[in-house]
Amino acid sequence: MDTRRGGFSLIELLVVVSIVGILAGLAIPNMRNVTFRARATSVFGDLNVIRQATLDFNADQNAWPSEEASGNIPAGLVAFLPEGFSFQGDGYELDFENLTLPLGLPSDPTVTRMVGAAVTATDAVLSNAIAEVLGGAIIFSAGNTHTVVFDAS
């Protein structure tokens, strides 16, 4: 007669729970990085939308949109952006830049105007993910703010 009882021993259950805990500990940080990278990719897409709208504005008006406060869309640019587009994102804020450089750039004194956009992240991890996604497109970085130039003339 077989006197073994069914089920698992306490040791077997503890081993399984430990293995599941270790796997979860490995997966959760990776999931967080994937989430920040996805948000950074969204920022990259928003910057491309602003770049195209800015170039379309320039082609139509033969001028550049005016500078506005951070988080505000320049009035002239609204018609060239998709409906409902916002400069306020999930953990970041966009800022249109139209800078006049009275002395030009040190590397090129003939450049007296730079048009672009800056993104300021509220979180250092998101800022690092944005810097990684934007890569060589970034011209200036200071803290959690990264600036991309669309036109330098």
Contacts in CASP RR format, 6 or more apart in sequence:
PFRMAT RR
TARGET T0000
AUTHOR 0000-0000-0000
METHOD contacts of the structure
MODEL  1
MDTRRGGFSLIELLVVVSIVGILAGLAIPNMRNVTFRARATSVFGDLNVI
RQATLDFNADQNAWPSEEASGNIPAGLVAFLPEGFSFQGDGYELDFENLT
LPLGLPSDPTVTRMVGAAVTATDAVLSNAIAEVLGGAIIFSAGNTHTVVF
DAS
8 16 0 8 1.000
32 125 0 8 1.000
33 129 0 8 1.000
36 123 0 8 1.000
36 125 0 8 1.000
36 126 0 8 1.000
36 128 0 8 1.000
36 129 0 8 1.000
37 129 0 8 1.000
37 132 0 8 1.000
37 133 0 8 1.000
39 90 0 8 1.000
39 91 0 8 1.000
39 92 0 8 1.000
39 126 0 8 1.000
39 129 0 8 1.000
40 126 0 8 1.000
40 129 0 8 1.000
40 130 0 8 1.000
40 132 0 8 1.000
40 133 0 8 1.000
40 134 0 8 1.000
41 133 0 8 1.000
42 90 0 8 1.000
43 92 0 8 1.000
43 119 0 8 1.000
43 130 0 8 1.000
43 133 0 8 1.000
43 134 0 8 1.000
44 130 0 8 1.000
44 133 0 8 1.000
44 134 0 8 1.000
46 85 0 8 1.000
46 89 0 8 1.000
46 94 0 8 1.000
46 119 0 8 1.000
47 94 0 8 1.000
47 117 0 8 1.000
47 119 0 8 1.000
47 134 0 8 1.000
47 137 0 8 1.000
47 148 0 8 1.000
49 81 0 8 1.000
49 82 0 8 1.000
49 85 0 8 1.000
50 77 0 8 1.000
50 81 0 8 1.000
50 94 0 8 1.000
50 96 0 8 1.000
50 116 0 8 1.000
50 117 0 8 1.000
50 150 0 8 1.000
51 116 0 8 1.000
51 117 0 8 1.000
51 148 0 8 1.000
51 150 0 8 1.000
52 80 0 8 1.000
53 77 0 8 1.000
53 80 0 8 1.000
53 81 0 8 1.000
54 64 0 8 1.000
54 65 0 8 1.000
54 77 0 8 1.000
54 80 0 8 1.000
54 96 0 8 1.000
54 115 0 8 1.000
54 116 0 8 1.000
54 117 0 8 1.000
54 150 0 8 1.000
54 151 0 8 1.000
55 150 0 8 1.000
55 151 0 8 1.000
56 80 0 8 1.000
57 63 0 8 1.000
57 64 0 8 1.000
57 65 0 8 1.000
57 76 0 8 1.000
57 77 0 8 1.000
57 80 0 8 1.000
58 64 0 8 1.000
58 115 0 8 1.000
58 151 0 8 1.000
60 80 0 8 1.000
64 98 0 8 1.000
64 113 0 8 1.000
64 115 0 8 1.000
64 151 0 8 1.000
65 74 0 8 1.000
65 75 0 8 1.000
65 76 0 8 1.000
65 77 0 8 1.000
65 96 0 8 1.000
65 98 0 8 1.000
66 74 0 8 1.000
66 75 0 8 1.000
66 76 0 8 1.000
66 98 0 8 1.000
67 74 0 8 1.000
67 96 0 8 1.000
67 97 0 8 1.000
67 98 0 8 1.000
67 99 0 8 1.000
68 74 0 8 1.000
68 75 0 8 1.000
68 95 0 8 1.000
68 96 0 8 1.000
69 95 0 8 1.000
70 87 0 8 1.000
70 93 0 8 1.000
70 94 0 8 1.000
70 95 0 8 1.000
70 118 0 8 1.000
70 120 0 8 1.000
71 87 0 8 1.000
71 88 0 8 1.000
71 93 0 8 1.000
71 94 0 8 1.000
71 95 0 8 1.000
72 87 0 8 1.000
73 81 0 8 1.000
73 85 0 8 1.000
73 86 0 8 1.000
73 87 0 8 1.000
73 96 0 8 1.000
74 96 0 8 1.000
74 98 0 8 1.000
77 96 0 8 1.000
87 93 0 8 1.000
87 94 0 8 1.000
87 95 0 8 1.000
87 96 0 8 1.000
88 94 0 8 1.000
91 121 0 8 1.000
91 122 0 8 1.000
91 123 0 8 1.000
91 126 0 8 1.000
92 119 0 8 1.000
92 120 0 8 1.000
92 121 0 8 1.000
92 122 0 8 1.000
92 126 0 8 1.000
92 130 0 8 1.000
93 119 0 8 1.000
93 120 0 8 1.000
93 122 0 8 1.000
94 117 0 8 1.000
94 118 0 8 1.000
94 119 0 8 1.000
95 117 0 8 1.000
95 118 0 8 1.000
95 119 0 8 1.000
95 120 0 8 1.000
96 116 0 8 1.000
96 117 0 8 1.000
97 114 0 8 1.000
97 115 0 8 1.000
97 116 0 8 1.000
97 117 0 8 1.000
97 118 0 8 1.000
97 147 0 8 1.000
97 149 0 8 1.000
98 113 0 8 1.000
98 115 0 8 1.000
98 116 0 8 1.000
99 113 0 8 1.000
99 114 0 8 1.000
99 115 0 8 1.000
100 112 0 8 1.000
100 113 0 8 1.000
101 111 0 8 1.000
101 112 0 8 1.000
101 113 0 8 1.000
101 114 0 8 1.000
102 112 0 8 1.000
103 109 0 8 1.000
104 110 0 8 1.000
104 111 0 8 1.000
104 112 0 8 1.000
105 111 0 8 1.000
105 152 0 8 1.000
111 152 0 8 1.000
111 153 0 8 1.000
112 153 0 8 1.000
113 151 0 8 1.000
113 152 0 8 1.000
113 153 0 8 1.000
114 149 0 8 1.000
114 151 0 8 1.000
114 152 0 8 1.000
115 149 0 8 1.000
115 150 0 8 1.000
115 151 0 8 1.000
115 152 0 8 1.000
116 147 0 8 1.000
116 148 0 8 1.000
116 149 0 8 1.000
116 150 0 8 1.000
116 151 0 8 1.000
117 147 0 8 1.000
117 148 0 8 1.000
117 150 0 8 1.000
118 140 0 8 1.000
118 145 0 8 1.000
118 146 0 8 1.000
118 147 0 8 1.000
118 148 0 8 1.000
119 130 0 8 1.000
119 145 0 8 1.000
119 146 0 8 1.000
119 147 0 8 1.000
119 148 0 8 1.000
120 144 0 8 1.000
120 145 0 8 1.000
121 127 0 8 1.000
121 130 0 8 1.000
121 144 0 8 1.000
121 145 0 8 1.000
122 144 0 8 1.000
123 144 0 8 1.000
124 144 0 8 1.000
126 144 0 8 1.000
127 143 0 8 1.000
127 144 0 8 1.000
127 146 0 8 1.000
130 146 0 8 1.000
131 138 0 8 1.000
131 141 0 8 1.000
131 146 0 8 1.000
134 146 0 8 1.000
134 148 0 8 1.000
137 148 0 8 1.000
138 146 0 8 1.000
138 147 0 8 1.000
138 148 0 8 1.000
139 147 0 8 1.000
139 148 0 8 1.000
139 149 0 8 1.000
140 146 0 8 1.000
140 147 0 8 1.000
141 147 0 8 1.000
END
